[in-house]
Amino acid sequence: LGLSFIAEGDGKSAAADFRKAVEVNPRHTGAQLQLAELMATGRDKASVEEAQKHAQAVLALQPDDPDALSVLGATDLRLGNPESAQSHLEQALRKSPAHLKSWVVLAEVKMARHDVAGAEEALRQASTRLPKSPDPKIYLGQFYLSQGRAQEAEQQFRLALGIDPKNGPALMNLG
């Protein structure tokens, strides 16, 4: 049910269902991760801290899980600990170098640390590691747009469309 609510854009109901699933089976890593991802985007510190606990519960069952490490990285960043965030993300990428979410959050961490070149390099690495996916190219294009580098952004969006000519985000960003 939680996944259905996510598809409908109802995060509150999804979180409630994932919470019930975790109560019934605390070892259900899928529910733990979904709940952690939803809570990591919360506005209050308590939600972000709870997201960390759920991600850590997954890591207790599945050490080096890249999704759990990515959530920990995101929550560490939100809680003002970019060094720990970067460490979690680098650990995830050592185990799963093609894990896009970890590359994207790593780029966010580097931007938070005012390392623009490092953020660009993280997104370039993602694009290299996932050559058949348009998504890293879209993220890199969006990064270039945020830096006022329109020509490079356009090039990335066109590369994404070369992989998937009907890719909505690439078409919208190109427009």
Sequence and secondary structure as in RCSB ss.txt:
>XXXX:A:sequence
LGLSFIAEGDGKSAAADFRKAVEVNPRHTGAQLQLAELMATGRDKASVEEAQKHAQAVLALQPDDPDALSVLGAT
DLRLGNPESAQSHLEQALRKSPAHLKSWVVLAEVKMARHDVAGAEEALRQASTRLPKSPDPKIYLGQFYLSQGRA
QEAEQQFRLALGIDPKNGPALMNLG
>XXXX:A:secstr
 HHHHHHHT HHHHHHHHHHHHHH TT HHHHHHHHHHHHT SSHHHHHHHHHHHHHHHHHSTT HHHHHHHHHH
HHHTT HHHHHHHHHHHHHH TT HHHHHHHHHHHHHTT HHHHHHHHHHHHHH TT SHHHHHHHHHHHHTT H
HHHHHHHHHHHHH TT HHHHHHH 
